[in-house]
């Protein structure tokens, strides 16, 4: 035992040779190698756990001990990405932070479960209170969930399962700097008519604003979604090329998605269609009849309440 201690001291002396003593009194002893190794491990672990440019996270619940309900912190610093949690056990706290400084005052966070996602419930966590966003295995209507970024973070809790071998919970996320008003209305109450104020706000803040008519509506029963095929006579705004020139000339054609439960059908008349892009797909927002929009706009203009200007003819 004493020989091992002497050998360890000898190795320590080789690693950290003592400098000549500058004055009376022995110099301080060299730092123990074991302590330095522990510090290096801790610092290295911290660097691996907290990434400043991480967009997506993929992990496994198998790293948790079966008898412990561990909570793991996940840090994401991108405007878009994904989370994929295989064999979910315990819970995740997902911290999404903007990658700009200073951050925008109005941020909206949207999530969309991955196809066949199961094994956990996803909650909005705010000041210790949990609001259920996506129930385990829920692949029904309204898969996209949006909320104001300041409203809280995401808490993902594994659901009790007899067999987790084929369970994977995952979702895509988007963080945008637009005002949440009409966007949240379209996703939380997509089948309810917009108020006059919501329509006027949608005209100013939507990713696309067009005047047109419904040519056809197709349905996807499994996804509980409807696709609305539009013929557009006037293009006010589009951030992505949702609407392209019609092959026969005289306008544009494009399609937008909404929920099947809204019961959209082809019909006569022109509408003002607004909406946002979510995960590469155009989602319908407010869509009043065009003559009703003209009335709303004129009334607001007379009272000086229009949030922005646009042509109504």
C-alpha positions as CSV (number, residue, x, y, z in Angstrom):
1,X,0.0,0.0,0.0
2,X,2.8,2.4,1.0
3,X,4.7,1.4,-2.1
4,X,1.7,2.3,-4.3
5,X,1.4,5.6,-2.6
6,X,5.1,6.3,-3.1
7,X,4.8,5.3,-6.8
8,X,1.8,7.6,-7.2
9,X,3.8,10.5,-5.7
10,X,6.7,9.7,-8.0
11,X,4.5,9.8,-11.0
12,X,3.0,13.1,-9.8
13,X,6.5,14.5,-9.4
14,X,7.3,13.5,-13.0
15,X,4.2,15.3,-14.3
16,X,4.6,18.5,-12.3
17,X,8.3,19.0,-11.5
18,X,8.8,21.3,-8.6
19,X,10.5,24.7,-9.5
20,X,13.3,25.9,-7.4
21,X,12.2,27.5,-4.2
22,X,12.3,31.3,-4.4
23,X,12.7,31.8,-0.8
24,X,12.3,30.1,2.6
25,X,9.5,27.6,2.9
26,X,8.5,24.8,0.7
27,X,6.5,25.5,-2.5
28,X,2.8,24.6,-2.6
29,X,2.2,20.9,-3.6
30,X,1.2,20.2,-7.2
31,X,-2.5,19.7,-7.9
32,X,-3.6,16.1,-7.6
33,X,-4.0,14.5,-11.1
34,X,-7.3,12.9,-10.1
35,X,-8.8,16.3,-9.2
36,X,-7.7,17.7,-12.6
37,X,-9.3,14.8,-14.4
38,X,-12.6,15.2,-12.6
39,X,-12.7,18.9,-13.4
40,X,-11.9,18.2,-17.0
41,X,-14.7,15.6,-17.1
42,X,-17.2,18.0,-15.6
43,X,-16.3,20.9,-17.9
44,X,-16.4,18.6,-20.9
45,X,-19.8,17.3,-19.8
46,X,-21.1,20.8,-19.5
47,X,-19.9,21.7,-22.9
48,X,-21.6,18.7,-24.4
49,X,-24.9,19.3,-22.6
50,X,-25.3,23.0,-23.5
51,X,-25.0,23.7,-27.2
52,X,-25.3,27.3,-28.4
53,X,-26.2,26.4,-32.0
54,X,-28.3,23.2,-31.7
55,X,-31.3,23.0,-34.0
56,X,-32.5,19.5,-33.4
57,X,-32.2,16.9,-30.6
58,X,-32.4,13.1,-30.8
59,X,-32.1,11.0,-27.6
60,X,-33.2,7.8,-25.9
61,X,-34.9,7.1,-22.7
62,X,-32.9,4.0,-22.2
63,X,-30.2,6.1,-20.6
64,X,-32.5,6.5,-17.6
65,X,-32.6,3.9,-14.9
66,X,-35.9,2.1,-14.9
67,X,-36.8,2.9,-11.3
68,X,-36.1,6.6,-11.6
69,X,-38.3,9.3,-13.2
70,X,-35.6,11.6,-14.5
71,X,-36.2,15.0,-16.2
72,X,-33.7,15.9,-18.9
73,X,-33.1,19.4,-20.1
74,X,-32.9,20.0,-23.9
75,X,-31.6,23.3,-25.3
76,X,-32.4,24.5,-28.8
77,X,-31.2,27.7,-30.4
78,X,-32.6,27.8,-33.9
79,X,-35.7,29.1,-35.6
80,X,-36.7,25.6,-36.8
81,X,-35.8,22.1,-36.1
82,X,-37.0,18.9,-34.5
83,X,-37.0,16.7,-31.3
84,X,-37.0,12.9,-31.5
85,X,-37.2,10.9,-28.3
86,X,-36.8,7.1,-28.7
87,X,-38.0,4.8,-25.9
88,X,-39.4,7.6,-23.9
89,X,-39.2,7.3,-20.1
90,X,-39.2,10.1,-17.5
91,X,-39.6,13.6,-19.0
92,X,-38.0,16.3,-21.1
93,X,-38.0,20.1,-20.6
94,X,-37.5,21.6,-24.1
95,X,-36.0,25.1,-24.0
96,X,-36.3,26.9,-27.3
97,X,-34.4,30.2,-27.5
98,X,-34.2,32.6,-30.5
99,X,-30.8,32.7,-32.3
100,X,-30.9,36.5,-32.7
101,X,-29.9,39.2,-30.2
102,X,-31.8,41.1,-29.1
103,X,-34.8,38.7,-29.5
104,X,-38.0,40.0,-31.2
105,X,-40.7,41.2,-28.9
106,X,-43.4,39.1,-30.6
107,X,-42.4,35.5,-31.1
108,X,-44.7,32.6,-32.0
109,X,-43.7,29.0,-31.3
110,X,-45.4,26.3,-33.4
111,X,-45.0,22.5,-33.1
112,X,-46.2,19.6,-35.3
113,X,-46.0,16.0,-34.1
114,X,-44.0,13.7,-36.4
115,X,-45.9,11.0,-38.2
116,X,-46.7,8.0,-35.9
117,X,-45.4,9.9,-32.9
118,X,-46.4,8.0,-29.7
119,X,-45.2,7.3,-26.1
120,X,-45.5,10.8,-24.5
121,X,-47.8,13.7,-23.8
122,X,-46.6,17.2,-24.8
123,X,-47.6,20.1,-22.5
124,X,-47.2,23.9,-22.5
125,X,-45.5,24.7,-19.2
126,X,-46.0,28.1,-17.7
127,X,-45.1,29.1,-14.1
128,X,-45.5,25.5,-12.9
129,X,-48.9,24.9,-14.6
130,X,-49.3,22.4,-17.5
131,X,-51.6,22.7,-20.4
132,X,-52.0,19.7,-22.7
133,X,-51.0,20.4,-26.3
134,X,-50.7,16.9,-27.8
135,X,-52.0,13.8,-26.2
136,X,-50.1,10.5,-26.6
137,X,-50.8,9.0,-30.0
138,X,-53.1,11.8,-31.1
139,X,-53.0,12.1,-34.8
140,X,-56.4,13.7,-35.3
141,X,-57.2,17.2,-36.5
142,X,-55.3,20.3,-35.6
143,X,-51.9,18.7,-35.3
144,X,-50.1,22.1,-35.5
145,X,-50.1,23.9,-32.1
146,X,-49.0,27.5,-31.8
147,X,-48.6,29.8,-28.8
148,X,-46.9,33.0,-27.9
149,X,-43.3,32.4,-27.0
150,X,-43.6,34.4,-23.8
151,X,-46.4,32.0,-22.6
152,X,-43.9,29.3,-21.5
153,X,-41.9,26.3,-22.6
154,X,-42.5,22.7,-23.5
155,X,-42.7,19.8,-21.1
156,X,-42.8,16.3,-22.7
157,X,-43.8,13.5,-20.3
158,X,-43.6,9.8,-21.1
159,X,-46.9,8.0,-20.8
160,X,-47.0,4.7,-18.8
161,X,-46.3,1.9,-21.2
162,X,-45.9,-1.9,-20.9
163,X,-43.7,-2.0,-23.9
164,X,-41.6,1.0,-25.0
165,X,-39.6,-0.9,-27.6
166,X,-41.4,0.6,-30.6
167,X,-42.3,4.0,-29.1
168,X,-40.8,7.2,-30.5
169,X,-42.1,10.7,-29.6
170,X,-41.1,13.5,-31.9
171,X,-42.2,16.9,-33.3
172,X,-41.0,19.7,-35.5
173,X,-40.9,23.2,-34.3
174,X,-40.9,26.7,-35.8
175,X,-40.1,29.9,-34.0
176,X,-41.2,33.0,-35.9
177,X,-41.2,36.7,-35.2
178,X,-44.7,37.5,-36.4
179,X,-47.6,38.7,-34.3
180,X,-49.6,35.7,-33.1
181,X,-53.1,37.1,-33.3
182,X,-54.7,35.8,-36.5
183,X,-52.2,32.9,-36.7
184,X,-53.3,31.6,-33.3
185,X,-57.0,32.0,-34.3
186,X,-56.5,30.0,-37.4
187,X,-54.9,27.1,-35.5
188,X,-56.9,27.1,-32.3
189,X,-60.3,27.9,-33.8
190,X,-59.9,27.3,-37.5
191,X,-63.6,26.8,-38.3
192,X,-64.9,29.9,-36.5
193,X,-65.4,33.0,-38.6
194,X,-62.9,35.8,-37.9
195,X,-64.1,39.0,-36.4
196,X,-63.6,42.3,-38.4
197,X,-60.5,43.1,-36.3
198,X,-59.0,39.7,-36.9
199,X,-59.6,40.0,-40.7
200,X,-57.9,43.4,-40.8
201,X,-55.0,42.2,-38.8
202,X,-54.7,39.1,-41.0
203,X,-54.4,41.3,-44.1
204,X,-51.4,43.0,-42.6
205,X,-49.6,40.0,-41.0
206,X,-50.3,36.9,-43.1
207,X,-47.8,35.2,-45.3
208,X,-50.2,35.2,-48.2
209,X,-53.2,37.5,-49.0
210,X,-55.1,36.8,-52.2
211,X,-58.5,37.4,-53.8
212,X,-60.0,34.4,-55.6
213,X,-62.5,31.6,-55.7
214,X,-62.7,27.9,-54.7
215,X,-62.4,25.6,-57.7
216,X,-62.3,22.3,-55.9
217,X,-61.9,20.7,-52.5
218,X,-60.2,17.3,-51.8
219,X,-60.1,15.5,-48.5
220,X,-57.6,13.2,-46.8
221,X,-59.6,11.2,-44.2
222,X,-56.6,9.7,-42.5
223,X,-55.1,13.1,-41.7
224,X,-58.5,14.7,-41.2
225,X,-57.5,17.5,-43.6
226,X,-59.0,19.2,-46.6
227,X,-57.1,20.8,-49.5
228,X,-58.7,23.8,-51.1
229,X,-57.7,24.4,-54.8
230,X,-58.0,28.1,-55.6
231,X,-58.1,30.3,-58.7
232,X,-56.7,33.7,-57.8
233,X,-57.7,36.9,-59.6
234,X,-55.5,39.2,-57.6
235,X,-52.3,38.5,-55.6
236,X,-51.7,41.0,-52.8
237,X,-48.8,39.2,-51.0
238,X,-47.1,35.8,-50.8
239,X,-43.8,35.0,-49.1
240,X,-43.5,31.6,-50.7
241,X,-44.5,30.5,-54.2
242,X,-47.9,29.1,-53.1
243,X,-49.7,30.6,-56.1
244,X,-48.2,30.2,-59.6
245,X,-49.4,31.7,-62.9
246,X,-52.3,29.6,-64.4
247,X,-51.2,27.7,-67.5
248,X,-54.2,29.1,-69.4
249,X,-53.4,32.6,-68.3
250,X,-55.5,35.1,-66.5
251,X,-54.6,34.7,-62.8
252,X,-52.8,32.2,-60.5
253,X,-53.5,28.8,-59.1
254,X,-52.6,27.3,-55.8
255,X,-53.8,25.3,-52.8
256,X,-54.1,25.8,-49.1
257,X,-54.9,23.3,-46.3
258,X,-57.5,23.4,-43.5
259,X,-59.2,20.9,-41.2
260,X,-61.8,18.5,-42.6
261,X,-64.2,19.4,-39.8
262,X,-64.5,22.9,-41.3
263,X,-66.6,21.4,-44.1
264,X,-65.3,23.6,-46.9
265,X,-67.1,23.1,-50.2
266,X,-66.7,24.6,-53.7
267,X,-69.1,27.5,-54.3
268,X,-69.7,30.7,-56.2
269,X,-68.4,34.0,-55.3
270,X,-65.0,35.6,-54.5
271,X,-63.2,35.5,-51.1
272,X,-60.2,37.1,-49.5
273,X,-57.9,34.3,-48.5
274,X,-55.3,34.8,-45.9
275,X,-53.0,32.4,-44.0
276,X,-49.5,31.4,-43.0
277,X,-46.9,28.9,-44.0
278,X,-46.3,26.1,-41.4
279,X,-43.7,23.4,-42.0
280,X,-43.7,24.1,-45.7
281,X,-47.5,24.0,-46.1
282,X,-49.9,26.9,-46.7
283,X,-52.6,26.9,-43.9
284,X,-55.8,28.8,-44.3
285,X,-56.5,31.7,-41.9
286,X,-59.3,34.2,-42.2
287,X,-61.3,34.0,-45.5
288,X,-64.3,36.4,-45.6
289,X,-66.3,37.0,-48.7
290,X,-64.6,39.7,-50.6
291,X,-67.6,42.1,-50.5
292,X,-67.7,41.7,-46.7
293,X,-64.0,42.5,-46.5
294,X,-64.6,45.6,-48.6
295,X,-67.2,46.8,-46.1
296,X,-64.9,46.1,-43.1
297,X,-62.0,47.9,-44.7
298,X,-64.1,51.0,-45.6
299,X,-65.6,51.2,-42.1
300,X,-62.2,51.0,-40.5
301,X,-60.7,53.5,-42.9
302,X,-63.4,56.0,-42.1
303,X,-62.6,55.7,-38.4
304,X,-58.8,55.7,-39.0
305,X,-58.5,52.2,-37.5
306,X,-56.9,50.3,-40.4
307,X,-53.6,48.7,-39.3
308,X,-52.3,48.9,-42.8
309,X,-53.3,49.9,-46.4
310,X,-54.2,47.8,-49.4
311,X,-56.3,48.0,-52.5
312,X,-59.9,46.8,-52.2
313,X,-61.0,47.0,-55.8
